Amino acid sequence: MASKKEPPSGKGSGRRSSGGVPTIRVTKFGGVQIGPREPSGPVTIEEWRRMLVICARLVDEFGESALPLFERCEREIAEAESKSSAMARAKAVLEGREPRKPTDPEPA
């Protein structure tokens, strides 16, 4: 098995967020920016899913050292999906419908 490359490190290798993990942003032209995110509103679930693919490539390229980035994307996607589900249940309550619990099967 080929040895994994080490990501650049040291001074000037990119700014890090408070959690020690650099943020990743996909530009509108398909490029990747690693570093602080421009404040343009919350990251959408679609953006997190695109970043998850990029992070999977980083894990493939750099190995275990890139796993925190991949795991962060997974957590953010799960949180966004949970919020979306909760919002739908709340809306159902307001409309007088019985909300579907997360454990209930999808309607046919």
C-alpha positions in Angstrom: 0.0 0.0 0.0 1.4 3.4 -1.0 2.2 5.8 1.8 -0.2 8.7 2.3 0.9 12.2 1.7 1.0 14.5 4.7 -1.0 17.8 4.4 1.0 21.0 4.5 1.6 22.2 8.0 3.4 25.0 9.9 3.1 28.7 9.7 1.2 30.1 6.8 -0.5 26.7 6.0 -4.0 28.2 6.3 -6.1 29.7 9.1 -8.0 27.4 11.3 -11.4 27.7 13.0 -11.8 27.6 16.7 -12.2 23.9 16.6 -8.8 23.5 14.9 -10.3 22.2 11.6 -10.0 24.5 8.6 -13.3 25.3 6.8 -13.8 24.2 3.2 -15.8 26.1 0.6 -16.6 25.1 -2.9 -16.5 28.1 -5.2 -19.1 28.7 -7.8 -16.6 27.6 -10.5 -16.0 24.2 -8.8 -12.8 25.1 -7.1 -12.1 24.5 -3.4 -11.1 27.2 -0.9 -9.7 26.0 2.4 -9.7 28.6 5.1 -12.2 31.0 6.7 -15.6 31.1 4.9 -16.9 34.3 3.5 -20.0 35.4 5.4 -22.8 34.8 2.8 -25.3 33.1 5.0 -25.6 29.6 6.5 -24.1 26.7 4.6 -26.8 24.8 2.8 -27.1 21.0 3.1 -26.2 20.8 -0.6 -23.0 22.6 0.1 -22.2 20.2 3.0 -22.8 17.2 0.7 -20.4 18.6 -1.9 -17.9 19.3 0.8 -18.3 15.7 2.1 -17.2 14.4 -1.4 -14.2 16.7 -1.3 -13.3 15.6 2.2 -13.6 11.9 1.1 -11.0 12.7 -1.6 -8.8 14.4 1.1 -9.0 11.3 3.3 -8.1 9.1 0.3 -5.1 11.4 -0.5 -3.9 12.2 3.0 -5.3 9.4 5.1 -6.3 9.6 8.8 -5.1 13.2 9.2 -8.0 14.4 7.1 -10.7 12.4 8.9 -11.8 15.3 11.2 -12.9 17.3 8.1 -14.9 14.4 6.8 -16.5 13.7 10.2 -17.4 17.4 10.5 -19.3 17.3 7.2 -21.1 14.1 8.3 -22.2 15.8 11.6 -23.3 19.0 9.8 -25.4 17.0 7.3 -27.0 14.9 10.0 -27.8 18.1 12.0 -29.3 19.8 8.9 -31.4 16.8 8.1 -32.6 16.6 11.7 -33.6 20.3 11.7 -35.4 19.9 8.4 -37.4 16.9 9.8 -38.2 18.8 13.0 -39.4 21.8 10.9 -41.7 19.6 8.8 -43.2 18.1 12.0 -43.8 21.5 13.5 -45.5 22.6 10.4 -47.7 19.5 10.4 -48.7 20.3 14.0 -49.7 23.9 13.0 -51.7 22.6 10.1 -53.6 20.2 12.4 -52.1 17.0 11.0 -50.5 14.3 13.0 -46.7 14.7 12.6 -44.7 11.8 11.3 -42.2 10.7 13.9 -38.6 10.2 12.6 -38.9 6.5 13.4 -42.2 6.1 11.4 -41.9 4.6 7.9 -42.1 6.9 4.9 -45.7 7.1 3.5 -46.2 5.2 0.2 
